[in-house]
Amino acid sequence: MTINCKGKLVDLSSPKVMGILNITPDSFYDGGKYKNTSDILSQTEKMLTEGATFIDVGAYSSRPGAKHISEEEELQRIVPVINLLVKEFTEIIISVDTFRSKIATETIETGAAIVNDISGGNMDAKMFETVAKLQVPYILMHMLGTPQNMQKNPVYDDVTKDIISFFAEQIHKLHQLKLNDAIIDVGFGFGKTIPHNFEILKNLSLFKSLDAPILAGISRKSMLYKTLDITAQEALNATTSANTIALLNGANILRVHDVKEAMETIKIVEQISY
């Protein structure tokens, strides 16, 4: 199971880590931490040194109730950062966290290699044709609604079946457009209650039927810290526990704030994987 990232083939048959670089002022865990060049470079270097295969750069906060920003503002935030990173780290594989086709095009042209869309193609009608034209790996995430309203009473008939159906339909559209590398992200915390999230985590292996790599983004999320009545800052141990379950259930990529711990989790799980 390989994906082609601008000519670099990445083998996902052994799990990989995607380090999160939020350049938003209001992300739920690390908002506003990486505002200047030196902070961005040192955090990226740390994650790469600790073993991250991908760095996921986001300029639009998608936490529940987050403020909507314009396309222009998102572009102004993200393009200079992509430029900076590809110049400083020549081998870096950058994933761009955006649901807008224009941002996808501009950042891929600047040097990013992957598009990570929280809306799974639902918030920009041009996204599928854009990623197919760009021929880059595309992460399609499931989200009910938008970041502004997704947590207002999310309801499903059967959360696992409903999300599998969504992915089957979207992957079919992408295959018709000749996109090769589609990766699925079940979207923990995006239009789901805490019981929904744990049901999906428990059933993650069922998503392997879609024959696409699975990305798990559980790092420090509210499904963990609210369950334990702690803060996101205190949720590293819970993240490791959840990532272990995700790996045992077939996750190929862990999207995390804490790369070293995720790499250790993969190494331990691989000792019992046959």
N, C-alpha and C positions, 0 to 999 in steps of 0.2 A: 504494500500500500504506500505509494509514493505520490508526492505533489511536486509540481514544477514551479519553482519560485525564481523567475527571471533566469532560467537556465540552470539553476541549482536544484538538483533532485533531492528532496528531503524524504527519507524513509520513515513512515509513521507506524511501521510494524513494531518498533519499540517506542513507547510514549515520549513525547517532547513537551517542553515547557515554553509557554508564551508569557513574557514579562509585561506587566501593565505600566505604561507611562502616561499618566493623565496630565494634560497641560490645561486642564479646566480649573477655574477658581473654586468650583463648588461640588467636586465629586465627593461621594459619601465617606470615603476613607482618607484619601490623600489630597483632597482639593486644595489648590493653591501652593502645594509644596514645591512644585517644579516650575518656577516662573522665569528664572533667568538661565542664561547659557551654561554657566558652570554647574548649577544644580541638575539641569537636564543631562549634561554630559557625564557627570559623576554617577548619577543614578543608572543611566544606560550602561556605562562601563561596568558598574557593580553587577547588574543583572546578566550581562554577557559573560563576565568572568565566572559568575556562579553557575553558568550552564544553560542560560536561555537560548533556545534556537531562534525564537521570534521575539520581536519587540512590538507591542501593540500600542500605537499612539492615538490618543483620542482628544479631540478639542471640543466635543459637545457632550455635556454631562447628561447621562441617561438615568440618573437616580430618580426614584419616584418623586413626581412633582417638580422636577428640575425646570429651570428657566429655559424657554425656547430662545435660541439665538439665530441670527440670519446666516445665510450661506456665505456672505461676504466676511462676516466676523469669524466664522469657522475657518475659512480659507486663510485669513490673515493670521490666525493663531497657528495653523498646522503646517502650511507650506514652508515657512522658514525653519521650522523644527526638523522636518524631513530633510531639507537641504543640509542643515547642520550635521545631522546624524550620518547621512551617506558620505559626507566629506570626511568626517572624523573616524568612522568605522566602516572601512571599505567592504567588509564581508557581511555586514548586517543584513538581516531579512526583516523588513518592516511591514507590519500589518497596519492598515489604516482603519480606525473605528469610525465609520461614517455610514449614514443611510442615503446620502446624496450622490447622484451619479456625477455631477460636476466636480465635487471634491475627490471622488474616486479617480476620475480621469486626471485631474491636475496633480494629485499626489503620486499616482503611478508614474506619470511622466517625470516627476521630480526625483523618483528613485525608490518609492515604496514597491512592494512585491505582492501584497495580499490585500483584499478588501474584506472587511469585517462589518457586516450590515445587521444591526440590531433588529431591523424590521423585516428581514428575510425577503426583501423586495417589495414590501407593501407600502412604503412611504414615498417611493419615487418610481413612477411607471417606467422610467428609462434605465433603471439600474441593471436589469437582467441583460438587455441588449448591450449596455456599456461594458459590463464585465466580460461578456462573451466576445466582444470586439477586442478588448484589452488582453484576453486570454490569460487571466491571472487566477490563482486560487481564490475562491469566494466562500466566505463563511456566512451562512444564512442562519440567523437566529430566529427562534419563535418568540413573539411578543403579542400579547392581547392588548389592542389599543395603542396608545402612545405613552411616552414617559410621563406626560402630564396627567393622564387619567388611568393608567394601566392597573393601579392597585385599588380602584374603586369597585369593589365587589366583583372580582373575576369569577366567571361561572363556566363550567365545562360539563358535557355529558359524561365523558370518561377522559380524564386529562391526558393519559398516556396515548390512548387511541386517537384522540383528537389531534394531538401534536404530530404523531406519526403520519396521519392523513395529510396534514398541512405540508410536511416535508416531502411526502411522496408526490404531491401535486407540483410543488415548486421545483423539485429536482427534475421531474419530467419536463417542465418548461425549459429548464436550463440545458438539459440534454438535447432538446429539439433545436436549441440555439448553438449547439456544439461546444458548450462549455465543458471542459474536461474535469476540473478539480473543484467539486462542491464539497464543503465541509459543513456538518450540522452542529448547531449549538441549541440545546433544548431551552435555554433562556431562563435559568434559575432566577426567580425574583421578578421576572418581567410579566406582570399580569397573572400572578399565581399566588395563592395563599400558602402559608407555611406547610399545611398538610399536602397540598398539591406538590410543592417542591420536593418533599421527602418521598412522596409516591413516585415521582419521576426518577429520583436518584435510585430508589429501590428497583425500578423497572428499566434502568438505563440500557441493560443488555438487549432489550427488545428492539432498540433503535438500530442495532447492528443489521437488522433485516433490510434496512435501506441501502446497505452496501456503500456507505460513505463514512469517511473518518468522523469521529465524534469529539467535539471540543467541550470540555466541562469548565464553566466559569462560576465557581462557588466561593471564591476567595473572599473571606471576611464579610459575607453577605448577611442580611438581616434574618434569613431563615436559620442561621447558626446563632448569631448573638442574641436574637430575641428568644430563641428556645432556651438558651442558657442564662438569660437575664444578665448579660454583660454588654460591653461596648464593642464596636468594630475593632478598636485598638487592642482589645483583649482576646480576639477571636482567632489567633493563629493556630492554637492547638485544635480547635474545632474545625478549622479549615483543613488541617492535615488529616483529621479523621474522615471528613467528607471526601477529600481527594482520594484517600485510600479506597473507600467504597466505590467511587467513580472509576478508578483504575481497575479494580476487580470486576467491574461490570462493563469493561470494554472501552473506556475513554482513551483516546489517542493523543489528545493535547490537553494540558492543564493550563488554564489562563489564570495567572496569580500575581499578587503583589509581592510575594516572598519566594524568590526563585530557589535559593539554597535549600529551603525546607521541602519544596516541591520536588527538587532533584533527589533529595534523600528518600522521599516517599516512593518515588518511581524505583529507585535502586532496591529498596526493601521488598516492594511488591514483585519486582522481577525475579527475586530469589525463589518465589513459589509459583511463578507462571511457567506453564509447560507448553 
